[in-house]
Amino acid sequence: MSGSYVEVEERLRSYPRVDGLKKVTGLAKYAADWDFEDLLYGRVIKSSIPHGLVKGVDTSEALKVRGVRAIVTCLDDQTIWNAGERFHRRRVFTDHVRFLGDIIGAVAAESRFDAIKAAGLVKVEYQEYPGVFNVEDAMKPNAPQIWEDGNVRGPLITNYGDIEGDFARADLIVEAHYRTSRVANAQMEPAASLAWWDGDRLTVIAATQSIFGCREGIARDLGLPLEKVRVITQYKGGGFGNKASSMNYDLIAAILAKRTGRPVLVELSREEEFSLVHGRWSTDQHLKAAVTREGRVLGVKLKAYCDVGAYTRHVGKFVEGPEVYYSTTSWSSEVYVVYTNTPPTGHMRAPTGPQSCFAAESLMDEIAHKLRINPVDFRLRNAVIRAHNTLRLTSNGLRDCLQVGAEEFNWYERWREPPEDPSKLNDTVKGVGVAIGAWHSRVGRGEARLSLGQDGSLKLYVGVVDIGTGAKTTMALIASRHLGIPLERIEVTWGDTDLVPYSIGESGSRTTSFTGNAVKEAALKLKRQILVAASRLTGMDEDRLEIRGGRVVSRDGRVSLDLGEVVRKAGAEEFQAFASTEQGLGEDEERLSFAAHFCEVEVDSETGEVKVKDYLAVHESGEIVNLLTAESQVKGGVTMGIGMSLTEGLIISPQDGSPLNGNFMTYRIPNATQVPRIRVKFVEVEDPYGPKSLGEVPIVPVLARIGNAIFNATGVRLRDLPFSREALLRGMGRL
């Protein structure tokens, strides 16, 4: 193995979350839970057509609603929401409607009922344009133009190595086509934002993943100095990546609050979220691989089309990832971003990961089958050594994950060749599958502040939000371990730009690497202060003193001082330490987290029903800080992947581009009966930059792994997501 495999469960404890009690007792205050005596309620005014220009707005009937205090529309507000669209300028209230339900205005009223009623009474006159609701129509030469510069961006290119040379010398060329569906974020907490003004200073209670990213976006869009914007997020009920900057409803709340001079809470309904909160785009991918007869993948060509809807908030190549976890000598991809008159898309947990891995890892499984090589052996043969065949990995536990997983899952005994004739299958059949994945683990800017009081309590100030990742607890644990102070004596202050130092926020799996490193540095600084002061008090050399259990003790046992006593006797109100860190990778380095997932599925050959029966996820993410949270992250990612594989997918109307299943009654998120017991194992490989990312990588291999297991059980290869019973039964000759 490439590193030291450690059964982390035997070495680390699991710690409950520092904010867990408030969450389970209902005392936690989310954005929509805040209340004021003079609070107004905001509701958006949505377009009733999928494509066209707003020519006029009649608010006369809406203004007759008794509780209405303000109505703002695209005709009297031109604020730009810069984070709302990657390639173009997008207005908060648009006069060019690009999908059914596009926001053209908003109402503020004394009650939710009044706001909803008034929004429905606003009459809009349109100049209607034809719409395009799929990639094929949007790419036609004479298609209606959604944006002035056309409907297609790209190709976005990734190239390395001699791709044509590798294909010329290949023994085998394998190609296949894969499709993934549109997926909704479907986070637990509804989209909401509360804003008010004190003179020229704005405060926003935001349902954001990044209080500083949100503040920067609001300040930029409203033309305010940063110090004039305060963002507070005490509790956040899930985000999955899309809410890492300011949202349009943050700006709408601020605009309505300015108009009315009162606090305004803007809320989206559950149905509105399925159209207005950007989900995962669909893809259409064609892959072709050049392979040797020994099972070495030389190069891969990828051509992909992504339906991003009317707007996209994603920054990246839309289909990318597998090129860094295979040790190919060449790779060539061209990706086209296609706009349609359908709901917008954006970041969602590992934005490009699962759909890209699904296509690539399914193809690898097909190649292994053609060459009659065991799927685990095939992956071990091709697992990455250098990213892009040139970049040195800071650490690499991918092979460890495969080997540990194969042993734990009993892979070589459970795996068998898939049946040659699916039509002859009867009753229930079982099969196993494997898939690998990786996700970036960046390093960058982080800040943290610590203060030790005369009572011996430690206060930690960090700009984290915590979207279910346990970030607050993780930061406290890092401080605890490096200071030798019990976790229960640490008070964490978070989620308020006026009170805490900068943090990147919970997106891109960056919090532990960025902010956690700053917490460590601040802890080491504070530890130095404490030991220096204790040395002066005791006359004992610093190297003979240490902090253990919240006390300064000497190694010979003769000295034992409470930390508060050290502060008091030093004549200080408190000891403080601040750290601002900014790590960077070398030019020839890449940093990745790795995973290998194994599962068994059960397929009913009569009905086509697929059940995931046994699941093992093996991960390498550097040092594991809190086992409980780490396991939870993996299980959550796997559950989301099971949904994307088997049940989830927005059905888009071919008539008007609206979601036909845009609510929790019809959008089929997996429930407890569909999710098996998920076993999680961690492999630790030392990384010079510390803990690596974990929040996103668990979803990456899930789709391909389930598809590979279905193939192993039935001999039917499914290449479209979500996997449907109808497609499986057709493959088995039942339909």
C-alpha positions in Angstrom: 0.0 0.0 0.0 1.1 3.6 -0.7 0.6 4.7 2.9 -0.1 3.6 6.4 -3.5 2.0 6.6 -5.2 2.7 10.0 -8.5 1.4 11.2 -9.5 4.9 12.2 -12.4 3.6 14.2 -10.0 2.1 16.7 -8.0 5.3 17.1 -10.5 8.1 17.1 -13.6 9.0 19.1 -16.8 10.2 17.7 -17.9 13.6 19.1 -21.5 14.9 19.1 -22.0 18.3 17.5 -21.6 21.4 19.7 -24.9 22.8 18.4 -26.7 19.4 18.4 -28.9 20.1 21.4 -30.4 23.3 20.0 -31.1 21.6 16.7 -32.9 18.6 18.1 -34.9 20.7 20.7 -36.1 23.2 18.1 -34.2 26.1 19.7 -31.9 26.6 16.7 -32.9 29.7 14.8 -32.9 29.4 11.0 -33.4 32.3 8.6 -37.2 32.0 8.4 -37.4 31.6 12.2 -36.4 35.2 13.0 -39.2 37.6 13.9 -39.8 41.3 14.4 -42.8 43.2 15.5 -42.9 45.2 12.3 -41.9 42.4 10.0 -43.2 42.4 6.4 -43.4 39.3 4.2 -42.0 39.2 0.6 -43.2 37.1 -2.3 -41.9 37.0 -5.8 -43.9 37.7 -9.0 -43.1 35.1 -11.6 -43.5 35.0 -15.3 -46.4 33.1 -16.8 -44.6 32.4 -20.1 -41.3 30.6 -20.7 -39.7 33.1 -23.1 -40.4 36.7 -24.0 -40.1 40.4 -23.1 -42.0 42.2 -20.4 -43.8 45.1 -22.1 -45.9 46.4 -19.2 -46.9 45.6 -15.6 -50.2 46.5 -14.1 -50.1 46.5 -10.3 -53.4 48.3 -9.7 -55.3 45.3 -8.4 -52.4 44.1 -6.3 -52.1 47.4 -4.6 -55.7 47.2 -3.5 -54.8 44.3 -1.2 -55.1 45.8 2.2 -51.7 44.7 3.6 -49.5 45.5 0.6 -46.7 48.0 1.4 -44.5 47.8 -1.7 -44.4 46.3 -5.2 -41.1 46.4 -7.2 -40.8 45.1 -10.8 -38.3 44.9 -13.6 -39.6 48.2 -14.9 -38.4 50.2 -11.9 -35.4 48.2 -10.6 -32.4 47.2 -12.7 -30.2 45.6 -10.0 -27.8 43.1 -11.4 -27.4 39.7 -9.7 -23.8 39.1 -10.7 -23.6 35.6 -9.1 -26.8 34.5 -10.9 -25.3 33.7 -14.3 -21.8 32.7 -15.2 -21.5 34.0 -18.8 -23.9 36.9 -18.9 -25.3 39.7 -16.8 -28.5 38.6 -15.0 -30.9 41.0 -13.4 -32.6 40.4 -10.1 -35.9 41.3 -11.8 -35.7 40.4 -15.4 -37.5 42.1 -18.3 -36.3 39.2 -20.6 -38.1 36.1 -19.4 -36.1 33.0 -20.1 -38.1 30.2 -18.3 -41.6 29.7 -16.9 -41.4 31.2 -13.4 -38.6 33.7 -14.0 -38.7 36.4 -11.4 -40.0 39.8 -12.7 -40.9 41.5 -9.5 -41.7 41.1 -5.8 -44.3 42.2 -3.2 -44.0 43.1 0.4 -47.0 42.9 2.6 -48.1 42.6 6.3 -48.8 38.9 6.0 -47.8 35.9 4.0 -51.4 35.6 2.7 -51.5 39.2 1.6 -48.2 38.9 -0.2 -49.2 35.7 -2.0 -52.5 37.2 -3.0 -51.0 40.4 -4.3 -48.3 38.7 -6.3 -51.0 36.6 -8.1 -53.0 39.8 -9.0 -50.1 41.5 -10.8 -50.9 41.6 -14.5 -48.0 41.4 -17.0 -48.0 42.2 -20.7 -45.5 40.2 -22.8 -44.0 40.1 -26.2 -43.8 36.4 -26.4 -41.0 34.5 -28.1 -40.9 30.8 -29.2 -39.1 28.6 -26.6 -36.6 25.8 -26.8 -36.9 23.1 -24.2 -34.2 20.5 -25.1 -30.6 20.5 -26.3 -31.4 19.3 -29.8 -33.8 22.2 -30.5 -31.6 24.8 -28.8 -28.6 23.8 -31.1 -30.5 24.1 -34.4 -29.2 26.9 -36.7 -32.4 28.9 -36.6 -33.3 28.2 -33.0 -34.8 31.1 -30.9 -32.0 32.9 -29.1 -32.2 32.7 -25.4 -29.1 35.0 -25.0 -27.9 37.6 -27.5 -24.8 35.7 -28.2 -26.6 32.4 -28.8 -27.6 29.3 -27.0 -24.3 27.4 -26.9 -21.0 28.1 -25.1 -18.0 26.1 -25.8 -16.3 23.9 -26.5 -14.7 24.0 -23.1 -11.5 22.0 -23.6 -9.3 19.7 -21.5 -6.3 18.2 -23.2 -3.1 16.5 -22.2 -0.8 14.0 -23.8 -0.7 12.6 -27.4 -4.3 11.5 -27.8 -4.1 10.6 -31.5 -0.9 8.7 -31.0 -2.5 6.7 -28.2 -5.5 5.8 -30.3 -3.3 4.8 -33.2 -1.3 2.3 -31.0 -4.3 0.9 -29.1 -5.2 -2.8 -29.3 -8.9 -2.1 -28.6 -11.1 1.0 -28.9 -14.3 1.0 -26.8 -17.0 3.7 -27.0 -20.4 4.3 -25.5 -23.0 6.9 -24.9 -24.4 8.0 -21.5 -27.1 10.4 -20.3 -27.7 11.8 -16.9 -30.9 13.7 -15.8 -31.7 17.0 -14.2 -31.6 16.8 -10.4 -33.0 19.1 -7.8 -31.1 20.3 -4.7 -34.1 19.5 -2.5 -32.5 20.7 0.7 -34.4 20.5 4.0 -34.4 24.3 4.8 -36.7 26.4 2.5 -35.1 29.3 0.6 -35.5 32.4 2.8 -33.8 35.7 3.5 -34.6 38.5 6.0 -33.2 42.0 5.6 -33.4 45.4 7.3 -31.6 48.7 7.1 -30.2 50.9 9.9 -29.7 54.1 8.0 -27.3 53.2 5.2 -26.2 49.9 6.8 -27.8 46.6 5.7 -28.2 43.5 7.8 -29.2 40.2 6.2 -30.2 37.0 8.0 -29.3 34.7 5.1 -29.8 31.0 4.5 -26.3 31.0 3.0 -23.3 28.6 3.0 -20.8 31.5 3.2 -21.5 34.6 5.2 -18.5 36.3 3.7 -19.3 35.2 0.1 -22.9 36.4 0.6 -21.7 39.7 2.0 -19.3 40.3 -0.8 -22.0 39.5 -3.4 -24.7 41.8 -1.8 -22.2 44.7 -1.4 -21.1 44.4 -5.0 -24.6 44.1 -6.4 -26.1 47.0 -4.3 -23.0 49.2 -4.7 -22.3 49.2 -1.0 -18.9 49.2 0.9 -18.3 45.9 2.6 -18.4 47.4 6.0 -22.0 48.6 5.3 -23.2 45.0 5.0 -23.6 42.5 7.8 -24.6 38.9 7.2 -25.8 36.5 9.9 -26.4 32.8 9.6 -26.7 31.1 12.9 -28.1 27.8 11.5 -28.3 26.5 8.0 -30.4 23.5 6.9 -28.5 22.1 4.0 -27.2 23.8 0.9 -25.3 21.3 -1.3 -23.2 24.0 -2.9 -25.6 26.3 -4.6 -25.9 28.8 -1.8 -22.2 29.7 -1.5 -22.7 33.3 -2.5 -25.5 35.9 -2.5 -28.8 34.6 -3.7 -31.4 36.6 -5.6 -33.8 36.4 -2.7 -31.2 38.0 -0.4 -31.2 41.0 -2.8 -35.0 41.0 -3.1 -35.3 41.2 0.7 -32.8 44.1 0.8 -34.6 46.0 -2.0 -38.0 45.6 -0.5 -36.7 46.6 3.0 -35.2 49.7 1.5 -38.5 50.6 -0.2 -40.6 50.0 2.9 -38.2 51.1 5.7 -39.1 47.9 7.5 -37.6 44.4 7.9 -38.7 42.1 5.1 -38.6 38.3 5.0 -38.7 36.8 1.5 -39.6 33.1 1.3 -39.9 30.7 -1.6 -42.5 28.0 -1.6 -41.3 24.4 -2.0 -42.7 24.3 -5.5 -40.8 27.5 -6.3 -37.6 26.0 -5.1 -37.7 23.3 -7.7 -37.6 26.0 -10.4 -35.7 28.9 -8.8 -33.0 27.2 -6.7 -30.5 26.0 -9.2 -30.1 22.2 -9.4 -27.7 19.8 -11.2 -27.7 20.1 -15.0 -28.3 17.1 -17.3 -25.6 15.7 -19.6 -25.3 13.8 -22.8 -21.8 12.2 -23.0 -20.0 10.2 -25.6 -16.8 8.5 -24.5 -14.2 6.6 -26.5 -11.2 4.8 -24.9 -8.0 3.5 -26.3 -6.9 0.3 -24.5 -4.1 -2.3 -24.7 -4.9 -6.0 -24.6 -3.3 -6.1 -21.1 -5.9 -3.8 -19.8 -4.1 -0.4 -19.7 -6.2 2.6 -20.7 -4.0 4.8 -22.9 -6.3 7.7 -23.7 -9.9 8.8 -23.5 -11.9 11.1 -25.8 -15.0 12.8 -24.4 -17.6 14.9 -26.1 -20.5 16.2 -23.9 -23.5 18.4 -24.1 -25.0 19.9 -20.9 -28.5 21.4 -20.6 -27.9 24.2 -18.1 -31.4 25.7 -18.4 -32.0 29.4 -18.7 -29.1 30.4 -16.4 -26.1 28.6 -14.9 -24.2 29.6 -11.8 -21.5 26.9 -12.2 -17.9 27.8 -12.6 -15.9 25.0 -14.2 -16.0 22.6 -17.2 -19.4 21.0 -16.4 -18.1 17.5 -17.2 -14.8 16.8 -15.6 -13.1 14.7 -12.9 -12.2 11.2 -14.2 -9.2 12.5 -16.0 -7.5 12.9 -12.6 -8.2 9.5 -11.1 -7.0 7.4 -14.1 -3.4 7.0 -15.0 -3.9 7.6 -18.7 -1.2 9.1 -20.8 -3.7 11.3 -22.7 -7.1 12.8 -22.3 -9.2 15.0 -24.6 -12.6 16.4 -23.8 -14.8 19.0 -25.4 -17.9 20.1 -23.4 -20.7 22.3 -24.8 -22.9 24.3 -22.5 -26.4 24.6 -23.9 -29.1 27.1 -22.8 -32.7 26.1 -22.9 -36.0 27.8 -21.7 -36.0 25.5 -18.6 -35.2 26.1 -14.9 -31.7 27.3 -14.2 -28.8 25.1 -12.9 -25.8 25.6 -10.6 -23.6 24.0 -8.0 -24.8 20.8 -6.3 -22.7 18.5 -4.2 -19.6 17.7 -6.3 -21.1 19.6 -9.2 -19.4 17.7 -12.1 -18.5 14.6 -10.1 -21.3 12.0 -10.2 -22.4 12.5 -13.8 -18.9 12.5 -15.1 -17.8 9.5 -13.0 -21.0 7.6 -14.0 -20.0 7.8 -17.7 -16.3 7.1 -17.2 -16.6 4.4 -14.6 -19.4 2.6 -16.5 -17.1 2.6 -19.6 -14.2 1.3 -17.6 -16.5 -1.5 -16.4 -17.4 -2.3 -19.9 -13.8 -2.4 -21.0 -12.9 -4.8 -18.1 -15.8 -7.0 -19.2 -14.6 -7.1 -22.8 -11.1 -8.0 -21.7 -12.3 -10.5 -19.1 -10.4 -8.8 -16.3 -11.8 -8.6 -12.8 -13.2 -5.0 -12.3 -11.1 -4.4 -9.1 -7.9 -5.7 -10.8 -8.7 -3.5 -13.8 -9.0 -0.4 -11.6 -5.8 -1.2 -9.7 -4.0 -1.4 -13.0 -5.3 2.0 -14.1 -5.6 3.9 -10.8 -3.9 7.3 -10.9 -0.2 7.7 -10.1 0.2 11.3 -11.4 -2.8 13.6 -12.1 -2.9 14.4 -15.8 0.1 12.1 -16.0 2.3 14.9 -14.9 1.2 16.4 -11.5 2.6 14.9 -8.3 -0.1 14.0 -5.8 0.4 15.3 -2.3 -0.9 11.9 -1.1 -2.6 9.0 -2.8 -4.7 6.4 -1.1 -6.8 5.2 -4.1 -5.2 1.8 -4.3 -5.4 1.4 -0.6 -9.2 2.1 -0.8 -9.6 -0.6 -3.5 -7.5 -3.2 -1.6 -9.1 -2.5 1.8 -12.5 -2.4 0.3 -12.1 -5.6 -1.7 -11.0 -7.5 1.4 -13.7 -6.0 3.6 -16.4 -6.6 1.0 -15.1 -10.1 0.3 -15.1 -9.0 -3.4 -13.3 -11.8 -5.0 -15.6 -14.5 -3.6 -18.8 -12.5 -4.3 -18.0 -11.3 -7.8 -18.9 -13.5 -10.8 -19.2 -13.0 -14.5 -22.6 -11.5 -15.5 -25.2 -13.7 -17.2 -24.8 -14.0 -21.0 -28.5 -14.2 -21.7 -30.6 -11.9 -19.5 -33.9 -13.2 -21.0 -33.4 -16.5 -19.3 -33.3 -14.9 -15.8 -36.0 -15.9 -13.3 -37.1 -14.6 -9.9 -34.6 -12.4 -8.0 -30.9 -12.1 -9.0 -28.0 -10.5 -7.2 -24.9 -8.8 -8.4 -22.0 -6.8 -7.1 -20.4 -3.6 -8.4 -17.4 -1.4 -7.8 -16.5 2.1 -8.7 -13.8 4.6 -7.8 -13.9 8.4 -7.5 -11.9 11.4 -6.5 -12.5 15.0 -5.7 -10.3 18.0 -5.4 -8.9 19.0 -2.0 -7.9 22.6 -2.3 -5.9 24.7 0.1 -6.2 28.5 0.6 -7.0 31.4 2.9 -8.3 30.8 6.4 -8.6 32.9 9.5 -9.4 32.1 13.2 -9.3 33.9 16.6 -8.9 32.4 20.0 -9.2 33.9 23.4 -8.5 32.4 26.8 -10.3 34.0 29.8 -9.5 34.2 33.5 -12.0 31.5 34.2 -10.1 29.1 31.9 -12.7 29.0 29.2 -11.6 29.1 25.6 -13.6 31.1 23.0 -13.1 30.2 19.3 -14.2 32.7 16.6 -14.6 31.3 13.1 -16.6 32.3 10.1 -18.1 28.9 9.4 -21.8 28.3 8.8 -22.2 24.5 9.0 -24.6 23.1 6.4 -24.7 19.7 8.1 -21.0 19.0 7.8 -20.4 19.5 11.5 -17.9 22.4 10.8 -18.4 24.1 14.1 -17.5 20.9 16.0 -14.6 20.2 13.7 -13.1 23.6 14.3 -13.5 23.2 18.1 -11.9 19.7 18.0 -8.9 21.1 16.1 -8.4 23.8 18.7 -9.0 21.2 21.5 -6.3 18.8 20.2 -3.7 21.4 19.6 -4.2 23.2 22.9 -4.9 20.2 25.2 -8.2 21.7 26.3 -11.3 19.6 26.7 -14.0 20.1 24.0 -16.6 21.0 26.5 -14.6 24.0 27.7 -14.6 25.6 24.2 -17.2 28.1 23.2 -17.6 28.6 19.5 -18.8 31.9 18.0 -19.7 31.6 14.3 -22.0 32.9 11.5 -21.8 36.7 11.9 -19.6 38.9 9.7 -19.5 41.5 12.5 -18.1 39.1 15.1 -15.9 36.5 13.4 -12.9 36.5 11.0 -13.1 35.5 7.4 -13.9 32.0 6.2 -14.3 30.7 2.7 -17.6 29.1 3.7 -19.0 25.6 3.3 -18.6 24.9 -0.4 -16.0 23.1 -2.5 -15.1 20.9 0.5 -12.8 23.6 1.7 -13.7 24.5 5.3 -11.4 22.0 7.1 -8.4 22.6 4.8 -8.8 26.4 4.8 -10.3 27.5 8.1 -9.2 24.4 10.0 -5.6 25.2 9.2 -6.0 28.7 10.6 -7.6 27.3 13.8 -4.5 25.0 14.2 -2.1 28.0 13.8 -4.1 30.2 16.2 -4.1 27.3 18.7 -0.3 26.9 18.5 0.2 30.6 18.9 -2.0 30.6 22.0 -0.3 27.5 23.4 3.0 29.3 23.1 1.7 32.3 25.0 0.3 30.1 27.8 3.6 28.1 28.2 5.7 31.2 28.1 3.6 32.8 30.9 3.6 29.5 32.9 7.3 29.3 32.5 7.7 32.8 34.0 5.4 31.9 36.8 7.0 28.6 37.8 10.6 29.3 36.8 10.5 26.1 34.8 11.7 25.8 31.2 9.0 25.8 28.6 10.1 22.5 27.1 9.4 20.9 30.5 5.8 22.1 30.5 2.7 21.0 28.5 -1.0 21.6 28.4 -3.1 18.5 29.3 -6.8 18.3 30.3 -7.1 22.1 30.4 -4.1 22.6 32.8 -0.5 23.4 32.5 1.5 20.5 34.0 5.2 19.7 34.2 6.5 16.5 32.8 7.8 15.5 36.2 4.3 16.1 37.8 5.4 18.8 40.2 3.5 21.6 38.6 -0.2 21.8 37.8 -1.8 25.1 37.0 -5.3 25.8 35.8 -5.2 27.8 32.6 -7.4 30.6 34.1 -4.9 30.8 36.9 -2.1 31.4 34.4 -4.0 34.2 32.8 -4.9 35.9 36.1 -1.4 35.6 37.5 0.0 37.0 34.3 -2.1 40.1 35.0 -4.1 39.8 31.8 -7.8 40.0 31.1 -7.4 37.3 28.5 -4.8 35.8 26.2 -5.6 36.2 22.5 -4.3 34.7 19.3 -5.2 35.3 15.7 -4.1 33.4 12.7 -4.5 34.2 9.0 -3.1 31.4 6.8 -2.9 31.1 3.0 -1.5 27.8 1.8 -0.8 27.1 -1.8 0.1 24.0 -3.8 3.3 23.8 -5.8 3.0 24.2 -9.6 3.7 20.5 -10.1 1.2 19.4 -7.3 -2.3 18.2 -7.2 -4.3 17.3 -4.1 -7.2 14.9 -4.2 -9.4 12.8 -1.9 -10.2 9.3 -3.0 -12.9 6.7 -2.6 -13.7 3.2 -3.7 -17.3 2.0 -3.3 -18.7 -1.6 -3.4 -22.2 -2.8 -3.3 -24.6 -5.6 -3.9 -27.9 -5.1 -5.6 -31.0 -7.4 -5.8 -33.0 -7.3 -9.0 -36.5 -8.6 -9.5 -36.4 -10.0 -13.0 -40.2 -9.9 -13.3 -40.8 -6.3 -12.3 -37.4 -4.7 -12.9 -37.2 -3.4 -9.3 -33.7 -2.8 -8.0 -32.8 -2.8 -4.3 -29.4 -1.9 -3.0 -28.8 -4.5 -0.3 -25.2 -4.1 0.9 -23.0 -1.0 0.6 -19.4 -0.4 1.6 -17.7 3.0 1.1 -13.9 3.2 1.6 -12.5 6.7 1.7 -9.1 8.3 1.9 -9.3 12.0 3.0 -6.2 12.5 5.0 -6.5 12.8 8.8 -10.1 12.2 10.1 -10.9 14.9 12.7 -14.3 13.6 13.9 -15.3 10.0 13.0 -19.0 10.6 13.7 -19.2 13.6 11.3 -17.0 11.9 8.7 -19.2 8.8 8.6 -22.3 10.9 8.4 -20.9 12.8 5.4 -20.2 9.6 3.6 -23.6 8.2 4.3 -25.4 11.4 3.3 -23.5 11.5 0.0 -24.2 7.8 -0.7 -27.9 8.3 0.0 -28.1 11.3 -2.5 -26.3 9.1 -5.1 -28.8 6.3 -4.6 -31.6 8.8 -5.3 -29.9 10.1 -8.4 -29.3 6.6 -9.6 -32.7 5.0 -9.0 -35.5 7.5 -8.5 -34.5 11.2 -8.8 -34.8 13.2 -12.0 -36.8 16.3 -12.9 -39.2 15.6 -15.7 -39.2 18.7 -17.9 -42.4 19.5 -19.9 -41.7 19.5 -23.7 -44.5 22.2 -24.0 -43.3 24.9 -21.7 -40.1 23.7 -20.0 -41.6 23.5 -16.5 -40.9 20.7 -14.0 -43.7 18.2 -14.1 -42.7 16.7 -10.8 -41.5 19.8 -9.0 -42.6 19.1 -5.4 -41.8 16.6 -2.6 -44.9 14.6 -3.4 -43.8 13.7 -6.9 -40.0 14.2 -6.9 -38.9 10.8 -5.5 -36.2 11.3 -2.9 -35.1 7.9 -1.4 -36.7 7.1 1.9 -35.5 4.9 4.7 -36.9 1.7 3.1 -34.7 2.3 0.0 -31.4 3.0 1.7 -29.4 0.0 3.0 -27.1 -0.1 5.9 -24.0 1.8 4.7 -20.7 0.6 6.0 -17.9 3.2 6.0 -14.2 2.6 6.3 -11.4 5.1 6.3 -7.8 4.8 5.1 -5.4 7.3 6.4 -2.5 8.4 4.3 -0.4 11.2 5.6 -0.7 14.5 3.6 1.6 17.4 4.2 -1.3 19.9 4.1 -3.4 18.1 6.8 -7.0 16.8 6.6 -8.4 16.6 3.0 -11.9 17.1 1.7 -14.7 14.7 2.4 -18.1 16.4 1.9 -18.4 15.9 -1.8 -16.5 12.8 -2.8 -19.0 10.3 -1.3 -21.5 11.0 -4.0 -19.1 10.7 -6.9 -18.8 6.9 -7.4 -22.3 5.9 -6.4 -24.1 6.1 -9.7 -21.6 4.1 -11.7 -21.2 1.5 -8.9 -25.0 0.8 -8.8 -25.1 0.6 -12.6 -22.1 -1.8 -12.6 -23.8 -4.0 -10.0 -27.0 -4.1 -12.1 -25.0 -5.3 -15.1 -23.2 -7.9 -12.9 -26.6 -9.2 -11.8 -28.5 -9.2 -15.1 -26.0 -8.7 -18.0 -27.9 -5.5 -19.0 -25.9 -2.3 -19.2 -28.0 0.8 -18.4 -26.6 4.0 -19.7 -29.3 6.5 -18.9 -30.1 8.0 -15.5 -32.1 7.4 -13.4 -32.1 3.7 -14.1 -35.7 2.8 -14.9 -37.5 -0.5 -14.6 -38.7 -0.1 -18.1 -35.2 0.1 -19.5 -34.0 -2.8 -17.5 -37.0 -5.0 -18.5 -36.4 -4.1 -22.2 -32.8 -5.1 -21.8 -34.0 -8.4 -20.4 -36.4 -9.0 -23.2 -39.5 -8.5 -21.0 -40.9 -5.5 -22.9 
